[in-house]
């Protein structure tokens, strides 16, 4: 589903919610899941265990003039069900875009995973002028779900 301010994709993954959440809650594995090609690795961050935590990612992209870093603040955490974070350029407060992963068990060994990229809370006119949302397409989000399916099976 796509609207003016968010994109949502879903996929059934043949793995338990526990196994899927284990991969998602480990920032050291996020580069494996990135369908956009922006994430190159982690600068620092521990396994996600609560809201309010943060982790810093190493990134690259023409939209930022090459290599850069982001700070990601965890805004949603419910083990085996929900993981969300807002992203900001390193050292800055999050300007409002958020990544939301929702997990729903589909039997004992399968999970319906929904990934939402939401920029509806971005209100700063300078950011809206500078950044052409969405930076990540629906196809790239679907690729992230495919990469997640591959990561949990390895």
C-alpha positions, 0 to 999 in steps of 0.5 A: 500500500502506498499513499502520500506519506507512507509505503507499506509492504507485507510478506509471509516468511517461513520462520517463527516470529521469534527468529524473525525478531531476533534478526530485526532486533540486531542492528549489526544485521541491518545491512543484510536487510537493506533493499535500498542500498543505503546501509553499508554497516553499523557504527555502533549499537547493541541488540534492541531491547527497549524503546529509547535506545539508539544505534548509529548506521553507516550509510551512502547515497547521492541524496546526501552527497556520498557517505554519511551516518544516521542515528536511529532512535527506537520508538516501538518495541514489543518482542516478537510483534513490533519494532520501530525507529526514527532516523536522523542524520548523526547528531541530530534529532529525528525529523519525523520519518520512521521505519515500522516492522510488525510481525504476526504469527502465521502458525508456529513456523511462519510470520506475516511481516509488514514493513512501513516507511512513514514520513508523515511526521516530517513537518520541517519545510527545509527538509521537505524542500531538500528531501524528495520523499519517498527516498525508498521505493515500494520495490526496495521495501519488498526487496528488504522483506525478501532479504529478511526471509533469506537472512532468517533461513541462513 
